Amino acid sequence: MEEKKFTLFGTDLQKIPCFKKTFTISTYSGIAAGLGCFVITSRVKRSADVAVLTFAVTTLGYWFYCRHNWFRQYELAQKLNSSLHNVMLNEGVKKETSDA
């Protein structure tokens, strides 16, 4: 069975780092804030406004936080990879000599 792709303007959104986690956290926080506001104030419009605003702010904030951490880890992995590559080129595989 072929897996369905979630695309927008020809881009597979599942391949974008941090996309799924950001929108999951933002959706849950928006729902929680909207319901919490409704329980406290009993105003539907204000609760919907709070939910949408919380969703937007959480999405932007967590997206930048997640992408920053992802880029730092990616950069570190690239440095380690190049260092390992240089060690392999410079030292190579050392053969052990046995005096048997």
Distance bins in CASP14 RR format, pairs under 12 A and 6 or more apart:
PFRMAT RR
TARGET T0000
AUTHOR 0000-0000-0000
RMODE 2
METHOD distances of the structure
MODEL  1
3 12 0 0 0 0 0 1 0 0 0 0 0
3 14 0 0 0 0 1 0 0 0 0 0 0
4 12 0 0 0 0 0 1 0 0 0 0 0
4 13 0 0 0 0 0 1 0 0 0 0 0
4 14 0 0 0 0 1 0 0 0 0 0 0
5 11 0 0 0 0 1 0 0 0 0 0 0
5 12 1 0 1 0 0 0 0 0 0 0 0
5 13 0 0 0 0 1 0 0 0 0 0 0
5 14 1 0 0 1 0 0 0 0 0 0 0
5 15 0 0 0 0 1 0 0 0 0 0 0
6 12 1 0 0 1 0 0 0 0 0 0 0
6 13 1 0 1 0 0 0 0 0 0 0 0
6 14 1 0 1 0 0 0 0 0 0 0 0
6 15 0 0 0 0 1 0 0 0 0 0 0
6 16 0 0 0 0 0 1 0 0 0 0 0
6 19 0 0 0 0 1 0 0 0 0 0 0
6 20 0 0 0 0 1 0 0 0 0 0 0
6 23 0 0 0 0 0 1 0 0 0 0 0
7 13 1 0 0 1 0 0 0 0 0 0 0
7 14 0 0 0 0 1 0 0 0 0 0 0
7 15 0 0 0 0 1 0 0 0 0 0 0
7 16 0 0 0 0 0 1 0 0 0 0 0
8 14 0 0 0 0 0 1 0 0 0 0 0
8 15 0 0 0 0 0 1 0 0 0 0 0
8 16 0 0 0 0 1 0 0 0 0 0 0
8 19 0 0 0 0 0 1 0 0 0 0 0
11 19 0 0 0 0 0 1 0 0 0 0 0
12 19 0 0 0 0 1 0 0 0 0 0 0
12 20 0 0 0 0 0 1 0 0 0 0 0
13 19 1 0 1 0 0 0 0 0 0 0 0
13 20 0 0 0 0 1 0 0 0 0 0 0
13 22 0 0 0 0 0 1 0 0 0 0 0
13 23 0 0 0 0 1 0 0 0 0 0 0
14 20 1 0 0 1 0 0 0 0 0 0 0
14 21 0 0 0 0 0 1 0 0 0 0 0
14 23 0 0 0 0 0 1 0 0 0 0 0
16 22 0 0 0 0 1 0 0 0 0 0 0
16 23 0 0 0 0 0 1 0 0 0 0 0
16 63 0 0 0 0 0 1 0 0 0 0 0
16 66 0 0 0 0 0 1 0 0 0 0 0
16 67 0 0 0 0 1 0 0 0 0 0 0
16 70 0 0 0 0 0 1 0 0 0 0 0
17 63 0 0 0 0 0 1 0 0 0 0 0
17 66 1 0 0 1 0 0 0 0 0 0 0
17 67 1 0 0 1 0 0 0 0 0 0 0
17 68 0 0 0 0 0 1 0 0 0 0 0
17 69 0 0 0 0 1 0 0 0 0 0 0
17 70 1 0 1 0 0 0 0 0 0 0 0
17 71 0 0 0 0 1 0 0 0 0 0 0
17 73 0 0 0 0 1 0 0 0 0 0 0
17 74 0 0 0 0 1 0 0 0 0 0 0
18 24 0 0 0 0 0 1 0 0 0 0 0
18 25 0 0 0 0 0 1 0 0 0 0 0
18 26 0 0 0 0 0 1 0 0 0 0 0
18 59 0 0 0 0 0 1 0 0 0 0 0
18 61 0 0 0 0 0 1 0 0 0 0 0
18 62 1 0 0 1 0 0 0 0 0 0 0
18 63 1 0 0 1 0 0 0 0 0 0 0
18 64 0 0 0 0 1 0 0 0 0 0 0
18 65 0 0 0 0 1 0 0 0 0 0 0
18 66 1 1 0 0 0 0 0 0 0 0 0
18 67 1 0 1 0 0 0 0 0 0 0 0
18 68 0 0 0 0 1 0 0 0 0 0 0
18 69 0 0 0 0 1 0 0 0 0 0 0
18 70 1 0 1 0 0 0 0 0 0 0 0
18 71 0 0 0 0 0 1 0 0 0 0 0
18 73 0 0 0 0 0 1 0 0 0 0 0
18 74 0 0 0 0 0 1 0 0 0 0 0
19 25 0 0 0 0 0 1 0 0 0 0 0
19 26 0 0 0 0 0 1 0 0 0 0 0
19 59 0 0 0 0 0 1 0 0 0 0 0
19 62 0 0 0 0 0 1 0 0 0 0 0
19 63 0 0 0 0 1 0 0 0 0 0 0
19 66 0 0 0 0 1 0 0 0 0 0 0
19 67 0 0 0 0 0 1 0 0 0 0 0
19 70 0 0 0 0 0 1 0 0 0 0 0
20 26 0 0 0 0 0 1 0 0 0 0 0
20 27 0 0 0 0 0 1 0 0 0 0 0
20 62 0 0 0 0 0 1 0 0 0 0 0
20 63 0 0 0 0 0 1 0 0 0 0 0
20 66 0 0 0 0 0 1 0 0 0 0 0
21 27 0 0 0 0 0 1 0 0 0 0 0
21 28 0 0 0 0 0 1 0 0 0 0 0
21 58 0 0 0 0 0 1 0 0 0 0 0
21 59 0 0 0 0 0 1 0 0 0 0 0
21 62 1 0 0 1 0 0 0 0 0 0 0
21 63 0 0 0 0 1 0 0 0 0 0 0
21 65 0 0 0 0 0 1 0 0 0 0 0
21 66 1 0 0 1 0 0 0 0 0 0 0
21 67 0 0 0 0 0 1 0 0 0 0 0
21 69 0 0 0 0 0 1 0 0 0 0 0
21 70 0 0 0 0 0 1 0 0 0 0 0
22 28 0 0 0 0 0 1 0 0 0 0 0
22 29 0 0 0 0 0 1 0 0 0 0 0
22 55 0 0 0 0 0 1 0 0 0 0 0
22 56 0 0 0 0 0 1 0 0 0 0 0
22 58 0 0 0 0 1 0 0 0 0 0 0
22 59 1 0 0 1 0 0 0 0 0 0 0
22 60 0 0 0 0 1 0 0 0 0 0 0
22 61 0 0 0 0 1 0 0 0 0 0 0
22 62 1 0 1 0 0 0 0 0 0 0 0
22 63 1 0 1 0 0 0 0 0 0 0 0
22 64 0 0 0 0 1 0 0 0 0 0 0
22 65 0 0 0 0 1 0 0 0 0 0 0
22 66 1 0 1 0 0 0 0 0 0 0 0
22 67 0 0 0 0 1 0 0 0 0 0 0
22 69 0 0 0 0 0 1 0 0 0 0 0
22 70 0 0 0 0 0 1 0 0 0 0 0
23 29 0 0 0 0 0 1 0 0 0 0 0
23 30 0 0 0 0 0 1 0 0 0 0 0
23 55 0 0 0 0 1 0 0 0 0 0 0
23 56 0 0 0 0 0 1 0 0 0 0 0
23 58 0 0 0 0 1 0 0 0 0 0 0
23 59 1 0 0 1 0 0 0 0 0 0 0
23 60 0 0 0 0 0 1 0 0 0 0 0
23 62 0 0 0 0 1 0 0 0 0 0 0
23 63 0 0 0 0 1 0 0 0 0 0 0
23 66 0 0 0 0 0 1 0 0 0 0 0
24 30 0 0 0 0 0 1 0 0 0 0 0
24 31 0 0 0 0 0 1 0 0 0 0 0
24 55 0 0 0 0 0 1 0 0 0 0 0
24 58 0 0 0 0 0 1 0 0 0 0 0
24 59 0 0 0 0 0 1 0 0 0 0 0
24 62 0 0 0 0 1 0 0 0 0 0 0
24 66 0 0 0 0 0 1 0 0 0 0 0
25 31 0 0 0 0 0 1 0 0 0 0 0
25 32 0 0 0 0 0 1 0 0 0 0 0
25 54 0 0 0 0 0 1 0 0 0 0 0
25 55 0 0 0 0 1 0 0 0 0 0 0
25 57 0 0 0 0 0 1 0 0 0 0 0
25 58 1 0 0 1 0 0 0 0 0 0 0
25 59 0 0 0 0 1 0 0 0 0 0 0
25 60 0 0 0 0 0 1 0 0 0 0 0
25 61 0 0 0 0 0 1 0 0 0 0 0
25 62 1 0 1 0 0 0 0 0 0 0 0
25 63 0 0 0 0 1 0 0 0 0 0 0
25 65 0 0 0 0 0 1 0 0 0 0 0
25 66 0 0 0 0 1 0 0 0 0 0 0
26 32 0 0 0 0 0 1 0 0 0 0 0
26 33 0 0 0 0 0 1 0 0 0 0 0
26 51 0 0 0 0 0 1 0 0 0 0 0
26 52 0 0 0 0 0 1 0 0 0 0 0
26 53 0 0 0 0 0 1 0 0 0 0 0
26 54 0 0 0 0 1 0 0 0 0 0 0
26 55 1 0 1 0 0 0 0 0 0 0 0
26 56 0 0 0 0 1 0 0 0 0 0 0
26 57 0 0 0 0 1 0 0 0 0 0 0
26 58 1 0 1 0 0 0 0 0 0 0 0
26 59 1 0 1 0 0 0 0 0 0 0 0
26 60 0 0 0 0 1 0 0 0 0 0 0
26 61 0 0 0 0 1 0 0 0 0 0 0
26 62 1 0 0 1 0 0 0 0 0 0 0
26 63 0 0 0 0 1 0 0 0 0 0 0
26 65 0 0 0 0 0 1 0 0 0 0 0
26 66 0 0 0 0 0 1 0 0 0 0 0
27 33 0 0 0 0 0 1 0 0 0 0 0
27 34 0 0 0 0 0 1 0 0 0 0 0
27 51 0 0 0 0 1 0 0 0 0 0 0
27 52 0 0 0 0 0 1 0 0 0 0 0
27 54 0 0 0 0 0 1 0 0 0 0 0
27 55 1 0 0 1 0 0 0 0 0 0 0
27 56 0 0 0 0 0 1 0 0 0 0 0
27 58 0 0 0 0 1 0 0 0 0 0 0
27 59 0 0 0 0 1 0 0 0 0 0 0
27 62 0 0 0 0 0 1 0 0 0 0 0
28 34 0 0 0 0 0 1 0 0 0 0 0
28 35 0 0 0 0 0 1 0 0 0 0 0
28 51 0 0 0 0 0 1 0 0 0 0 0
28 54 0 0 0 0 0 1 0 0 0 0 0
28 55 0 0 0 0 1 0 0 0 0 0 0
28 58 0 0 0 0 1 0 0 0 0 0 0
28 59 0 0 0 0 0 1 0 0 0 0 0
28 62 0 0 0 0 0 1 0 0 0 0 0
29 35 0 0 0 0 0 1 0 0 0 0 0
29 36 0 0 0 0 0 1 0 0 0 0 0
29 50 0 0 0 0 0 1 0 0 0 0 0
29 51 0 0 0 0 1 0 0 0 0 0 0
29 52 0 0 0 0 0 1 0 0 0 0 0
29 53 0 0 0 0 0 1 0 0 0 0 0
29 54 1 0 1 0 0 0 0 0 0 0 0
29 55 1 0 0 1 0 0 0 0 0 0 0
29 56 0 0 0 0 0 1 0 0 0 0 0
29 57 0 0 0 0 1 0 0 0 0 0 0
29 58 1 0 1 0 0 0 0 0 0 0 0
29 59 0 0 0 0 1 0 0 0 0 0 0
29 61 0 0 0 0 0 1 0 0 0 0 0
29 62 0 0 0 0 1 0 0 0 0 0 0
30 36 0 0 0 0 1 0 0 0 0 0 0
30 37 0 0 0 0 1 0 0 0 0 0 0
30 38 0 0 0 0 0 1 0 0 0 0 0
30 47 0 0 0 0 0 1 0 0 0 0 0
30 48 0 0 0 0 0 1 0 0 0 0 0
30 49 0 0 0 0 0 1 0 0 0 0 0
30 50 1 0 0 1 0 0 0 0 0 0 0
30 51 1 0 1 0 0 0 0 0 0 0 0
30 52 1 0 0 1 0 0 0 0 0 0 0
30 53 0 0 0 0 1 0 0 0 0 0 0
30 54 1 0 1 0 0 0 0 0 0 0 0
30 55 1 0 1 0 0 0 0 0 0 0 0
30 56 0 0 0 0 1 0 0 0 0 0 0
30 57 0 0 0 0 1 0 0 0 0 0 0
30 58 1 0 0 1 0 0 0 0 0 0 0
30 59 0 0 0 0 1 0 0 0 0 0 0
30 62 0 0 0 0 0 1 0 0 0 0 0
31 37 0 0 0 0 0 1 0 0 0 0 0
31 38 0 0 0 0 0 1 0 0 0 0 0
31 47 0 0 0 0 0 1 0 0 0 0 0
31 48 0 0 0 0 0 1 0 0 0 0 0
31 50 0 0 0 0 0 1 0 0 0 0 0
31 51 1 0 0 1 0 0 0 0 0 0 0
31 52 0 0 0 0 0 1 0 0 0 0 0
31 54 0 0 0 0 1 0 0 0 0 0 0
31 55 0 0 0 0 1 0 0 0 0 0 0
31 58 0 0 0 0 0 1 0 0 0 0 0
32 38 0 0 0 0 0 1 0 0 0 0 0
32 39 0 0 0 0 0 1 0 0 0 0 0
32 47 0 0 0 0 0 1 0 0 0 0 0
32 50 0 0 0 0 0 1 0 0 0 0 0
32 51 0 0 0 0 1 0 0 0 0 0 0
32 54 0 0 0 0 1 0 0 0 0 0 0
32 55 0 0 0 0 0 1 0 0 0 0 0
32 58 0 0 0 0 0 1 0 0 0 0 0
33 39 0 0 0 0 0 1 0 0 0 0 0
33 40 0 0 0 0 0 1 0 0 0 0 0
33 41 0 0 0 0 0 1 0 0 0 0 0
33 46 0 0 0 0 0 1 0 0 0 0 0
33 47 0 0 0 0 1 0 0 0 0 0 0
33 48 0 0 0 0 0 1 0 0 0 0 0
33 49 0 0 0 0 0 1 0 0 0 0 0
33 50 1 0 1 0 0 0 0 0 0 0 0
33 51 1 0 1 0 0 0 0 0 0 0 0
33 52 0 0 0 0 1 0 0 0 0 0 0
33 53 0 0 0 0 1 0 0 0 0 0 0
33 54 1 1 0 0 0 0 0 0 0 0 0
33 55 0 0 0 0 1 0 0 0 0 0 0
33 56 0 0 0 0 0 1 0 0 0 0 0
33 57 0 0 0 0 1 0 0 0 0 0 0
33 58 0 0 0 0 1 0 0 0 0 0 0
34 40 0 0 0 0 1 0 0 0 0 0 0
34 41 0 0 0 0 1 0 0 0 0 0 0
34 42 0 0 0 0 0 1 0 0 0 0 0
34 43 0 0 0 0 0 1 0 0 0 0 0
34 44 0 0 0 0 1 0 0 0 0 0 0
34 45 0 0 0 0 0 1 0 0 0 0 0
34 46 0 0 0 0 1 0 0 0 0 0 0
34 47 1 0 1 0 0 0 0 0 0 0 0
34 48 1 0 0 1 0 0 0 0 0 0 0
34 49 0 0 0 0 1 0 0 0 0 0 0
34 50 1 0 1 0 0 0 0 0 0 0 0
34 51 1 1 0 0 0 0 0 0 0 0 0
34 52 0 0 0 0 1 0 0 0 0 0 0
34 53 0 0 0 0 1 0 0 0 0 0 0
34 54 1 0 0 1 0 0 0 0 0 0 0
34 55 0 0 0 0 1 0 0 0 0 0 0
35 41 0 0 0 0 0 1 0 0 0 0 0
35 42 0 0 0 0 0 1 0 0 0 0 0
35 44 0 0 0 0 0 1 0 0 0 0 0
35 47 1 0 0 1 0 0 0 0 0 0 0
35 48 0 0 0 0 0 1 0 0 0 0 0
35 50 0 0 0 0 1 0 0 0 0 0 0
35 51 1 0 0 1 0 0 0 0 0 0 0
35 54 0 0 0 0 0 1 0 0 0 0 0
36 42 0 0 0 0 0 1 0 0 0 0 0
36 43 0 0 0 0 0 1 0 0 0 0 0
36 46 0 0 0 0 0 1 0 0 0 0 0
36 47 1 0 0 1 0 0 0 0 0 0 0
36 50 0 0 0 0 1 0 0 0 0 0 0
36 51 0 0 0 0 1 0 0 0 0 0 0
36 54 0 0 0 0 0 1 0 0 0 0 0
37 43 1 0 0 1 0 0 0 0 0 0 0
37 44 0 0 0 0 1 0 0 0 0 0 0
37 45 0 0 0 0 0 1 0 0 0 0 0
37 46 1 0 0 1 0 0 0 0 0 0 0
37 47 1 0 1 0 0 0 0 0 0 0 0
37 48 0 0 0 0 1 0 0 0 0 0 0
37 49 0 0 0 0 1 0 0 0 0 0 0
37 50 1 0 1 0 0 0 0 0 0 0 0
37 51 1 0 0 1 0 0 0 0 0 0 0
37 52 0 0 0 0 0 1 0 0 0 0 0
37 53 0 0 0 0 0 1 0 0 0 0 0
37 54 0 0 0 0 1 0 0 0 0 0 0
38 44 1 0 0 1 0 0 0 0 0 0 0
38 45 0 0 0 0 0 1 0 0 0 0 0
38 46 0 0 0 0 1 0 0 0 0 0 0
38 47 1 1 0 0 0 0 0 0 0 0 0
38 48 0 0 0 0 1 0 0 0 0 0 0
38 49 0 0 0 0 0 1 0 0 0 0 0
38 50 0 0 0 0 1 0 0 0 0 0 0
38 51 0 0 0 0 1 0 0 0 0 0 0
39 47 0 0 0 0 1 0 0 0 0 0 0
39 50 0 0 0 0 0 1 0 0 0 0 0
40 46 0 0 0 0 1 0 0 0 0 0 0
40 47 0 0 0 0 1 0 0 0 0 0 0
40 50 0 0 0 0 1 0 0 0 0 0 0
41 47 1 0 0 1 0 0 0 0 0 0 0
41 48 0 0 0 0 0 1 0 0 0 0 0
41 49 0 0 0 0 0 1 0 0 0 0 0
41 50 0 0 0 0 1 0 0 0 0 0 0
43 49 0 0 0 0 1 0 0 0 0 0 0
43 50 0 0 0 0 1 0 0 0 0 0 0
44 50 0 0 0 0 0 1 0 0 0 0 0
44 51 0 0 0 0 0 1 0 0 0 0 0
45 51 0 0 0 0 0 1 0 0 0 0 0
45 52 0 0 0 0 0 1 0 0 0 0 0
46 52 0 0 0 0 0 1 0 0 0 0 0
46 53 0 0 0 0 0 1 0 0 0 0 0
47 53 0 0 0 0 0 1 0 0 0 0 0
47 54 0 0 0 0 0 1 0 0 0 0 0
48 54 0 0 0 0 0 1 0 0 0 0 0
48 55 0 0 0 0 0 1 0 0 0 0 0
49 55 0 0 0 0 0 1 0 0 0 0 0
49 56 0 0 0 0 0 1 0 0 0 0 0
50 56 0 0 0 0 0 1 0 0 0 0 0
50 57 0 0 0 0 0 1 0 0 0 0 0
50 58 0 0 0 0 0 1 0 0 0 0 0
51 57 0 0 0 0 0 1 0 0 0 0 0
51 58 0 0 0 0 0 1 0 0 0 0 0
52 58 0 0 0 0 0 1 0 0 0 0 0
52 59 0 0 0 0 0 1 0 0 0 0 0
53 59 0 0 0 0 0 1 0 0 0 0 0
53 60 0 0 0 0 0 1 0 0 0 0 0
54 60 0 0 0 0 0 1 0 0 0 0 0
54 61 0 0 0 0 0 1 0 0 0 0 0
54 62 0 0 0 0 0 1 0 0 0 0 0
55 61 0 0 0 0 0 1 0 0 0 0 0
55 62 0 0 0 0 0 1 0 0 0 0 0
55 63 0 0 0 0 0 1 0 0 0 0 0
56 62 0 0 0 0 0 1 0 0 0 0 0
56 63 0 0 0 0 0 1 0 0 0 0 0
57 63 0 0 0 0 0 1 0 0 0 0 0
57 64 0 0 0 0 0 1 0 0 0 0 0
58 64 0 0 0 0 0 1 0 0 0 0 0
58 65 0 0 0 0 0 1 0 0 0 0 0
58 66 0 0 0 0 0 1 0 0 0 0 0
59 65 0 0 0 0 0 1 0 0 0 0 0
59 66 0 0 0 0 0 1 0 0 0 0 0
59 67 0 0 0 0 0 1 0 0 0 0 0
60 66 0 0 0 0 0 1 0 0 0 0 0
60 67 0 0 0 0 0 1 0 0 0 0 0
61 67 0 0 0 0 1 0 0 0 0 0 0
61 68 0 0 0 0 0 1 0 0 0 0 0
62 68 0 0 0 0 0 1 0 0 0 0 0
62 69 0 0 0 0 0 1 0 0 0 0 0
62 70 0 0 0 0 0 1 0 0 0 0 0
63 69 0 0 0 0 0 1 0 0 0 0 0
63 70 0 0 0 0 0 1 0 0 0 0 0
64 70 0 0 0 0 0 1 0 0 0 0 0
64 71 0 0 0 0 0 1 0 0 0 0 0
65 71 0 0 0 0 0 1 0 0 0 0 0
65 72 0 0 0 0 0 1 0 0 0 0 0
66 72 0 0 0 0 0 1 0 0 0 0 0
66 73 0 0 0 0 0 1 0 0 0 0 0
67 73 0 0 0 0 0 1 0 0 0 0 0
67 74 0 0 0 0 0 1 0 0 0 0 0
68 74 0 0 0 0 0 1 0 0 0 0 0
68 75 0 0 0 0 0 1 0 0 0 0 0
69 75 0 0 0 0 0 1 0 0 0 0 0
69 76 0 0 0 0 0 1 0 0 0 0 0
70 76 0 0 0 0 0 1 0 0 0 0 0
70 77 0 0 0 0 0 1 0 0 0 0 0
71 77 0 0 0 0 0 1 0 0 0 0 0
71 78 0 0 0 0 0 1 0 0 0 0 0
72 78 0 0 0 0 0 1 0 0 0 0 0
72 79 0 0 0 0 0 1 0 0 0 0 0
73 79 0 0 0 0 0 1 0 0 0 0 0
73 80 0 0 0 0 0 1 0 0 0 0 0
74 80 0 0 0 0 0 1 0 0 0 0 0
74 81 0 0 0 0 0 1 0 0 0 0 0
75 81 0 0 0 0 0 1 0 0 0 0 0
75 82 0 0 0 0 0 1 0 0 0 0 0
76 82 0 0 0 0 0 1 0 0 0 0 0
76 83 0 0 0 0 0 1 0 0 0 0 0
77 83 0 0 0 0 0 1 0 0 0 0 0
77 84 0 0 0 0 0 1 0 0 0 0 0
78 84 0 0 0 0 0 1 0 0 0 0 0
78 85 0 0 0 0 0 1 0 0 0 0 0
79 85 0 0 0 0 0 1 0 0 0 0 0
79 86 0 0 0 0 0 1 0 0 0 0 0
80 86 0 0 0 0 0 1 0 0 0 0 0
80 87 0 0 0 0 0 1 0 0 0 0 0
81 87 0 0 0 0 0 1 0 0 0 0 0
81 88 0 0 0 0 0 1 0 0 0 0 0
82 88 0 0 0 0 0 1 0 0 0 0 0
82 89 0 0 0 0 0 1 0 0 0 0 0
83 89 0 0 0 0 0 1 0 0 0 0 0
83 90 0 0 0 0 0 1 0 0 0 0 0
83 91 0 0 0 0 0 1 0 0 0 0 0
84 90 0 0 0 0 0 1 0 0 0 0 0
84 91 0 0 0 0 0 1 0 0 0 0 0
84 92 0 0 0 0 0 1 0 0 0 0 0
85 91 0 0 0 0 0 1 0 0 0 0 0
85 92 0 0 0 0 0 1 0 0 0 0 0
86 92 0 0 0 0 0 1 0 0 0 0 0
87 93 0 0 0 0 0 1 0 0 0 0 0
87 94 0 0 0 0 0 1 0 0 0 0 0
88 94 0 0 0 0 0 1 0 0 0 0 0
END
